[in-house]
Amino acid sequence: MQDSYRRLLEQIREGQLSVEQALQKLRALPYEDLGYAKVDHRRLLQKGFPEVIYAPGKTVAQIKEIARRLYDRAVPVLVTRAEPPVYEALREEFSGAEYHPEARAVVIRTAEKAAPKGCVGVVTAGTADLPVAEEAALTAELMGCRVFRLYDVGVAGLHRLFDRLDLLFQARALVVVAGMEGALPSVVGGLVACPVIAVPTSVGYGAHFNGLAPLLAMLSSCAPGVAVVNIDNGFGAGYMAALINLSGEGGGAD
């Protein structure tokens, strides 16, 4: 976004744009009103990462148009909860579109990857939690974080977690994803110094209530430094972990 303002000012200085033309362009910098969507270009200045497209509920044509408006501002495009037909449609217009099936997400990059910063860890209780965990990991990576993954280390076999404590201690922020009874974030929160973002998943049997049981368990955690996002919200957890990591807050090292 800052680059957009800079280019605009340089074009005025060099006589490539009139004041009236510049004013017209400025109207589109905060957001673009497409009628069915208001594409928020200010999000990059505000949060350090552009607006993200949530695919469900949108038509393919709407997703393509929003993606185009973001891509034209030279920012990375992330489409979450995207099914393969959405990816195929985007690939027709953006040859560099990438599909990440485990994360159920499409990524369209506009520049080479920068060197990742800090350290975010994504931890799961079970293998069935991977789709939510991968959404979190991909989000944090796109925001510029170094990310490690530690999967299937739930409380049914805690020795698996204890074998990798050295890895956990490197993180500035941890995303801990669990279904069933949702106990893992409390355990991890009692072991590490950095903030833990707990993610309940809709993985489990009947009394699990599609994620409500682990959500309530995580909200009731007695471990300090554990915050909770909504059920299956890997994106929200990855985003928060990245903000913590990139601000330099929390424990761990670069």
C-alpha positions as CSV (number, residue, x, y, z in Angstrom):
1,M,0.0,0.0,0.0
2,Q,2.8,2.4,0.8
3,D,4.3,1.6,-2.6
4,S,1.0,2.5,-4.2
5,Y,1.1,6.0,-2.5
6,R,4.7,6.4,-3.4
7,R,4.2,5.5,-7.1
8,L,1.2,7.9,-7.2
9,L,3.3,10.8,-5.8
10,E,6.1,10.1,-8.2
11,Q,3.7,10.1,-11.2
12,I,2.4,13.5,-10.1
13,R,5.9,14.9,-9.7
14,E,7.0,13.6,-13.1
15,G,3.9,15.0,-14.8
16,Q,2.5,11.6,-15.7
17,L,-0.7,12.3,-13.8
18,S,-2.8,15.4,-13.3
19,V,-4.1,16.3,-9.8
20,E,-7.6,15.3,-10.9
21,Q,-6.4,11.9,-12.2
22,A,-4.5,11.4,-8.9
23,L,-7.6,12.2,-6.9
24,Q,-9.5,9.6,-8.9
25,K,-6.9,7.0,-8.1
26,L,-6.8,8.0,-4.5
27,R,-10.5,7.2,-4.2
28,A,-9.8,3.6,-4.9
29,L,-6.8,3.3,-2.5
30,P,-8.8,2.9,0.8
31,Y,-11.3,0.5,-0.8
32,E,-13.0,-0.4,-4.0
33,D,-16.8,-0.7,-4.0
34,L,-17.8,-3.6,-6.4
35,G,-21.4,-3.5,-5.2
36,Y,-21.3,-7.1,-3.8
37,A,-18.0,-6.4,-2.0
38,K,-15.9,-3.5,-0.8
39,V,-12.3,-4.5,-1.3
40,D,-10.3,-3.1,1.5
41,H,-6.9,-1.9,0.3
42,R,-6.2,-0.1,3.5
43,R,-5.9,-3.4,5.3
44,L,-2.2,-3.8,4.3
45,L,-1.3,-0.5,6.0
46,Q,-3.4,-1.3,9.0
47,K,-2.3,-4.9,9.6
48,G,0.7,-5.5,7.4
49,F,-1.1,-8.0,5.3
50,P,-3.8,-7.5,2.6
51,E,-7.5,-8.5,2.9
52,V,-8.1,-12.2,2.5
53,I,-10.9,-13.8,0.4
54,Y,-13.2,-16.3,2.2
55,A,-14.6,-18.4,-0.6
56,P,-17.8,-20.0,0.7
57,G,-20.9,-18.0,-0.2
58,K,-19.2,-16.2,-3.1
59,T,-19.6,-17.1,-6.8
60,V,-16.5,-18.0,-8.8
61,A,-16.9,-14.8,-10.8
62,Q,-17.0,-12.7,-7.6
63,I,-13.9,-14.4,-6.2
64,K,-12.0,-13.9,-9.5
65,E,-12.9,-10.2,-9.6
66,I,-11.9,-9.6,-5.9
67,A,-8.6,-11.5,-6.5
68,R,-7.9,-9.3,-9.6
69,R,-8.5,-6.1,-7.7
70,L,-6.0,-7.3,-5.0
71,Y,-3.5,-8.6,-7.4
72,D,-3.5,-5.4,-9.3
73,R,-2.2,-3.7,-6.2
74,A,0.8,-6.0,-6.2
75,V,-0.1,-7.8,-3.0
76,P,-0.3,-11.6,-2.3
77,V,-3.8,-13.1,-2.7
78,L,-5.1,-15.7,-0.3
79,V,-8.4,-17.5,-0.8
80,T,-9.4,-19.6,2.1
81,R,-11.8,-22.6,2.1
82,A,-11.5,-22.9,-1.6
83,E,-12.6,-26.0,-3.4
84,P,-10.8,-27.3,-6.5
85,P,-13.2,-25.7,-9.0
86,V,-12.4,-22.3,-7.5
87,Y,-8.7,-23.0,-8.0
88,E,-9.2,-24.1,-11.6
89,A,-11.1,-20.9,-12.4
90,L,-8.4,-18.8,-10.7
91,R,-5.6,-20.6,-12.5
92,E,-7.2,-19.7,-15.9
93,E,-6.6,-16.0,-15.0
94,F,-3.5,-16.2,-12.8
95,S,-1.0,-18.7,-14.1
96,G,1.0,-18.6,-10.9
97,A,-2.0,-19.6,-8.7
98,E,-1.1,-22.4,-6.2
99,Y,-3.5,-24.8,-4.7
100,H,-2.8,-26.1,-1.2
101,P,-5.3,-29.0,-0.8
102,E,-4.6,-29.7,2.9
103,A,-5.2,-26.1,3.8
104,R,-8.1,-25.8,1.3
105,A,-6.6,-22.6,0.1
106,V,-5.4,-20.8,-3.1
107,V,-2.4,-18.5,-3.1
108,I,-1.4,-16.1,-5.8
109,R,2.0,-14.5,-5.2
110,T,3.1,-11.2,-6.7
111,A,6.8,-11.3,-5.7
112,E,9.6,-13.6,-4.7
113,K,9.4,-15.0,-1.1
114,A,11.2,-12.8,1.4
115,A,13.4,-14.4,4.1
116,P,11.0,-15.6,6.8
117,K,11.2,-14.0,10.2
118,G,10.9,-15.2,13.8
119,C,9.3,-18.5,14.5
120,V,5.7,-19.7,14.7
121,G,4.8,-23.3,15.6
122,V,1.7,-25.1,14.6
123,V,0.9,-28.2,16.7
124,T,-2.0,-30.7,16.4
125,A,-3.4,-33.3,18.7
126,G,-4.2,-35.6,15.8
127,T,-3.8,-36.2,12.1
128,A,-7.5,-35.4,11.5
129,D,-6.8,-31.8,12.6
130,L,-4.4,-31.2,9.7
131,P,-6.7,-29.2,7.4
132,V,-7.3,-26.5,10.1
133,A,-3.6,-26.6,11.1
134,E,-2.4,-26.2,7.5
135,E,-4.7,-23.2,7.0
136,A,-3.0,-21.7,10.1
137,A,0.5,-22.6,8.9
138,L,0.0,-21.3,5.4
139,T,-1.4,-18.0,6.7
140,A,1.5,-17.4,8.9
141,E,4.0,-18.3,6.2
142,L,2.4,-15.9,3.7
143,M,2.6,-13.2,6.3
144,G,6.4,-13.6,6.4
145,C,6.9,-16.0,9.3
146,R,9.2,-19.0,9.6
147,V,6.8,-21.9,10.6
148,F,7.4,-25.3,11.9
149,R,4.8,-28.1,12.1
150,L,4.5,-30.6,14.9
151,Y,1.6,-32.9,14.2
152,D,-0.2,-35.8,16.0
153,V,1.2,-35.2,19.5
154,G,-2.0,-35.3,21.5
155,V,-2.6,-36.2,25.1
156,A,-3.3,-39.9,24.2
157,G,0.5,-40.2,23.9
158,L,2.2,-37.2,25.6
159,H,5.7,-38.8,25.1
160,R,5.4,-37.7,21.5
161,L,5.1,-34.1,22.6
162,F,7.8,-34.3,25.2
163,D,10.2,-35.7,22.6
164,R,10.0,-32.3,20.8
165,L,10.1,-29.8,23.6
166,D,13.2,-28.2,22.1
167,L,11.2,-27.3,19.0
168,L,8.4,-25.8,21.0
169,F,10.7,-23.6,23.0
170,Q,12.0,-21.9,19.7
171,A,8.6,-20.4,19.0
172,R,7.5,-16.8,19.5
173,A,3.9,-18.0,19.2
174,L,2.2,-21.4,19.0
175,V,-1.0,-22.4,17.3
176,V,-2.3,-25.6,19.0
177,V,-5.1,-27.4,17.2
178,A,-7.2,-30.1,18.8
179,G,-10.6,-31.8,18.6
180,M,-12.1,-34.4,20.8
181,E,-11.8,-33.1,24.4
182,G,-9.4,-30.3,23.4
183,A,-6.9,-30.8,26.2
184,L,-3.6,-30.2,24.3
185,P,-3.5,-26.4,24.4
186,S,-3.6,-26.4,28.2
187,V,-0.8,-28.9,28.3
188,V,1.3,-26.9,25.9
189,G,0.4,-23.6,27.7
190,G,1.8,-25.1,30.9
191,L,5.1,-25.9,29.2
192,V,6.1,-22.9,27.1
193,A,6.7,-19.2,27.7
194,C,5.3,-17.9,24.5
195,P,1.6,-17.1,23.8
196,V,-0.6,-20.1,22.7
197,I,-3.5,-19.7,20.3
198,A,-5.9,-22.6,20.8
199,V,-8.0,-23.8,17.9
200,P,-10.9,-26.2,18.6
201,T,-11.8,-28.4,15.7
202,S,-15.0,-30.2,14.7
203,V,-13.2,-33.5,14.9
204,G,-14.7,-35.9,17.4
205,Y,-17.6,-38.2,18.4
206,G,-21.2,-37.4,19.5
207,A,-20.7,-35.6,22.8
208,H,-18.0,-33.5,21.2
209,F,-20.9,-31.6,19.6
210,N,-19.0,-30.6,16.4
211,G,-16.3,-28.7,18.3
212,L,-18.3,-27.2,21.1
213,A,-16.8,-29.5,23.8
214,P,-13.2,-28.6,23.0
215,L,-14.1,-24.9,22.6
216,L,-15.5,-24.8,26.1
217,A,-12.6,-26.8,27.5
218,M,-10.1,-24.4,25.9
219,L,-12.0,-21.3,27.2
220,S,-11.8,-22.9,30.6
221,S,-8.1,-23.5,30.5
222,C,-6.2,-22.8,33.7
223,A,-2.9,-22.4,31.8
224,P,-1.8,-18.7,31.6
225,G,-1.1,-17.3,28.1
226,V,-3.7,-19.4,26.2
227,A,-6.2,-17.5,24.0
228,V,-8.9,-19.2,21.9
229,V,-10.3,-18.7,18.4
230,N,-13.5,-20.1,17.0
231,I,-14.1,-23.7,15.9
232,D,-12.0,-24.6,12.9
233,N,-10.6,-21.1,12.5
234,G,-7.1,-21.9,11.4
235,F,-6.8,-18.7,9.4
236,G,-7.6,-16.5,12.5
237,A,-5.1,-18.4,14.6
238,G,-2.4,-18.2,12.0
239,Y,-3.0,-14.5,11.5
240,M,-2.8,-13.8,15.2
241,A,0.3,-15.9,15.7
242,A,2.0,-14.0,12.8
243,L,1.1,-10.6,14.3
244,I,2.6,-11.7,17.7
245,N,5.7,-13.2,16.0
246,L,6.4,-10.2,13.7
247,S,5.9,-7.7,16.6
248,G,8.8,-9.4,18.4
249,E,6.6,-10.1,21.4
250,G,6.6,-13.5,23.2
251,G,9.4,-15.9,24.0
252,G,11.7,-17.8,21.7
253,A,14.4,-16.6,19.3
254,D,14.8,-15.7,15.6
